[in-house]
Amino acid sequence: MQYTHHTKAAISKTPPWKIALGDAIRSASELLEFLDLDPKKIKYFEPKNSQFPMLVPRSFAARMNKNDPHDPLLKQVLPYTEEKNKTPDFVPDPLQEFTLTQHGFLKKYPNRALLITTAACPVHCRYCFRRHFPYKANIASSGQWDKTIQHIKKNKDIKEIILSGGDPLSLSTQRLEKLLVSLTHIKSVEVVRVHTRFPIILPERIDQELLDLIVKMNLPIVIVVHCNHPNEINNEVMKGLQKLRSTGSTLLNQSVLLKGINDEVAVLKKLSERLFECGVLPYYLHLLDPVTGTQHYKVDDNFAKELITTIKKSLPGYLVPKLVREVPGELSKITIA
Ligand code: SF4
């Protein structure tokens, strides 16, 4: 989905988070200029639309350190030329999701169904495991949503629905409401889980309309945010997360272990502590999925295990995320440490 510029009249009705997305940085050179970085000293490229384009909201860029080419937030979003290196073990669809998806419905695990609700995200993370996902062919139109809802109704073993994407909070609150209400009408569905990076990237998304919708839902809601580094959490993010928490939702975090970004004991510890201050418990620390174009983010398995072993010695168990890997065909994620 593309966000476009709005006319003055339209802007007055557009929620602030959509305006912020319309104004996001969409080129590497613009981001480097914003950060006072010399583009000649950094090996980057400008991706075309077909190559997973750049998308970085200005408020997220403002959390990056100026004049620091090693900033951990910058490294998550800048297209480095290393993306173009060919590494045989890195493939477009390592989790074999392309063939498992039908009309936006992905049944990876028993008792749970994952819905690909949208292709849109608040940011484009260069390490994304769905960066090559064929969204056009796999997003349901509203007619197909009805089919998907019927399918869930018939499969009474499905107890939990995971809203994924893209990022499900990219949907307008009205569309989200329609979808959530249809899910609450299915007796066998007991929990709805929302996987989202919005509360971290664009906390403006946690507006009153969304909070009211969550409160009035007749189902337990689990919100799994995605935060990789403590510098992602500023005061606005903290306030947004605390508001989400006040709806009675369970808040968890998943991170991806990324080389040169968060592969340090001190960084991971601080991340867990900051999340806890915001009412969020660390849940998963994912080993990188071997997706084409992301090889430069890979952290060695043994080093990852050592990190977790060390963290366990100085944090209470509830602040230590599980180190996991997703393996296609397995009924759940594999816990490494
Ligand atoms: S927000 Fe999530 S789905 Fe979107 S690009 Fe980042 S990791 Fe991928």
Residues whose N, C-alpha, C, O or C-beta is under 5 A from the ligand:
A	BS01	SF4	C121 V123 H124 C125 C128 G165 G166 R197
